[in-house]
Amino acid sequence: MAALQRQAASPPDPARLAELIVAVGARRDRAAFAELFAYFAPRIKAYLIKRGTAPGEAEELAQEAMIMVWRRAATYAPAKAGASTWIFTIARNKRIDALRRERHPEYDPQDPAVAAALEPAAPEAADRAAVAAQQAERLSQAIAALPAEQAELVRMAYFEDKAHGRIAEETALPLGTVKSRLRLALGRLRKAVGEDAL
């Protein structure tokens, strides 16, 4: 324990760190790995925390990075990169992988909820599709027959999904006028196409 504390207090020189990685890669040297772990794990954790990773997750990622160092030590080439650069690149990549998993979680295809969500929707029956197309055509004609100001308000409210207050701002109309014109327009549309089409 005292040896580990001494190592943490005085950082080894870069050549020594490279030798330790080579020893791990060539001979699976546990003592060399313990020295690397004692030196790098706390530094990797601090690096990850500085970049916004939660402390618990930073500790896990630091351990994952060091496991990767153990596994990939044989691929380390001291001529291409310094030991610190190589190890911190592994840690950075582990952080990127964690962020990707967070944004795009992996789905278990055996989970019934996931399986149901991923199942393609059944195609709409031809008769229903024809009825829907006819209703859409009638609705389009009914909107075209509305007074221009009402048609515009319907387009803004129902096709652009704008709130009544936003419509009032954009058209410079009082909010009450927007609401009453929309009510009138909907009444006319109901008469023209029927309640079911709206």
C-alpha positions in Angstrom: 0.0 0.0 0.0 2.8 2.4 0.9 4.5 1.6 -2.5 1.3 2.5 -4.3 1.0 5.8 -2.4 4.7 6.6 -3.2 4.0 5.9 -6.9 0.9 8.2 -6.8 2.9 11.0 -5.2 5.8 10.9 -7.7 4.7 10.1 -11.2 6.9 7.6 -13.1 8.7 8.9 -16.1 7.1 8.2 -19.6 9.6 5.5 -20.4 8.8 3.6 -17.3 5.0 3.7 -18.1 5.7 2.4 -21.6 7.8 -0.4 -20.1 5.0 -1.3 -17.8 2.5 -1.6 -20.6 4.9 -3.7 -22.7 5.4 -6.0 -19.6 1.6 -6.4 -19.3 1.3 -7.1 -23.0 4.3 -9.5 -23.3 4.1 -11.4 -20.0 0.7 -10.5 -18.4 2.7 -9.0 -15.6 0.2 -8.4 -12.8 2.6 -6.2 -10.7 3.2 -4.0 -13.7 -0.6 -3.7 -14.3 -1.1 -2.9 -10.6 1.4 -0.1 -10.9 -0.4 1.2 -14.1 -3.8 0.9 -12.4 -2.7 2.8 -9.3 -1.3 5.6 -11.4 -3.9 5.9 -14.1 -7.2 4.9 -12.6 -7.6 8.0 -10.4 -6.4 10.3 -13.2 -8.8 8.8 -15.7 -11.7 9.2 -13.2 -10.7 12.9 -12.6 -10.4 13.5 -16.4 -13.9 12.0 -17.0 -15.5 14.0 -14.2 -14.0 17.2 -15.7 -15.7 16.4 -18.9 -19.1 16.1 -17.2 -19.3 12.4 -16.4 -21.0 11.6 -13.0 -18.5 10.4 -10.4 -20.0 6.9 -10.2 -20.0 6.5 -13.9 -16.5 8.0 -14.2 -15.3 5.3 -11.8 -16.9 2.5 -13.9 -15.5 3.9 -17.1 -12.0 4.3 -15.6 -12.2 0.6 -14.6 -13.4 -0.4 -18.1 -10.6 1.6 -19.6 -8.0 -0.1 -17.4 -9.5 -3.5 -18.3 -9.1 -2.6 -22.0 -5.5 -1.7 -21.2 -5.0 -5.2 -19.8 -6.6 -6.8 -22.8 -4.9 -4.6 -25.5 -1.5 -4.1 -23.9 0.1 -6.4 -26.5 -1.0 -4.0 -29.3 0.7 -0.9 -27.7 3.5 0.5 -29.8 5.7 2.9 -27.8 7.0 4.4 -31.1 3.6 5.5 -32.1 2.2 7.1 -28.9 3.2 7.7 -25.3 1.7 5.6 -22.6 -0.4 8.4 -21.2 -1.7 9.3 -24.7 -2.6 5.7 -25.4 -4.4 5.1 -22.1 -6.3 8.4 -22.1 -7.4 7.7 -25.7 -8.9 4.4 -24.5 -10.6 6.3 -21.7 -11.9 8.9 -24.1 -13.3 6.2 -26.4 -15.0 4.5 -23.5 -16.7 7.8 -22.6 -17.8 8.3 -26.2 -19.2 4.7 -26.2 -21.1 5.5 -23.0 -22.6 8.7 -24.5 -23.7 6.8 -27.6 -25.4 4.1 -25.5 -27.2 6.9 -23.6 -28.5 8.5 -26.7 -29.2 5.3 -28.6 -30.0 2.6 -25.9 -29.7 -1.0 -27.0 -33.0 -2.8 -27.2 -33.6 -6.3 -26.0 -35.5 -8.0 -28.9 -36.8 -10.6 -26.4 -38.6 -7.9 -24.4 -42.3 -8.2 -25.4 -42.8 -4.4 -25.3 -39.9 -3.8 -27.7 -41.0 -6.6 -30.0 -44.5 -5.1 -30.2 -43.1 -1.7 -30.9 -40.8 -2.9 -33.6 -43.4 -5.0 -35.3 -44.5 -3.4 -38.6 -48.0 -2.0 -38.6 -50.6 -4.0 -40.5 -51.4 -2.4 -43.8 -54.6 -0.5 -43.9 -57.5 -2.3 -45.6 -58.2 -1.0 -49.1 -61.8 0.0 -48.4 -60.7 2.0 -45.3 -57.9 3.7 -47.3 -60.5 4.6 -50.1 -62.9 6.1 -47.5 -60.1 8.1 -45.9 -59.0 9.4 -49.2 -62.6 10.5 -50.0 -62.9 12.2 -46.7 -59.6 14.0 -47.1 -60.7 15.2 -50.5 -64.1 16.5 -49.2 -62.3 18.2 -46.3 -59.9 19.9 -48.7 -62.8 21.2 -50.8 -64.7 22.4 -47.7 -61.6 24.3 -46.5 -61.2 25.9 -49.9 -64.9 27.0 -49.8 -64.3 28.9 -46.4 -63.8 32.6 -46.4 -60.0 33.3 -46.9 -59.4 34.5 -43.3 -61.1 31.4 -41.8 -59.3 29.0 -44.1 -55.9 30.6 -43.2 -56.7 30.3 -39.4 -57.7 26.6 -39.9 -54.4 26.0 -41.8 -52.4 27.7 -39.0 -54.2 26.0 -36.1 -54.7 22.4 -37.5 -52.0 21.9 -40.2 -49.2 23.9 -38.6 -50.3 23.1 -35.1 -49.9 26.6 -33.8 -51.5 27.7 -30.5 -54.3 30.3 -30.7 -52.2 32.9 -28.9 -49.4 32.4 -31.5 -51.9 32.8 -34.3 -53.2 36.0 -32.8 -49.6 37.4 -32.6 -48.8 36.4 -36.2 -52.1 37.7 -37.7 -52.3 40.8 -35.4 -55.9 39.8 -34.5 -57.3 39.8 -31.0 -57.3 36.3 -29.4 -61.1 36.3 -29.1 -61.4 37.0 -32.8 -59.1 34.1 -33.7 -61.1 31.7 -31.5 -64.5 32.9 -32.8 -63.4 32.6 -36.5 -62.1 29.1 -35.8 -65.4 28.1 -34.2 -67.3 29.5 -37.2 -64.9 27.7 -39.6 -65.3 24.3 -37.7 -69.0 24.7 -37.8 -69.0 25.2 -41.6 -66.6 22.3 -42.0 -68.9 20.0 -39.9 -71.8 20.8 -42.1 -69.9 20.3 -45.3 -68.1 17.0 -44.5 -69.9 15.6 -41.4 -68.8 15.1 -37.8 -66.9 11.8 -38.5 -64.5 13.4 -41.0 -63.1 16.0 -38.5 
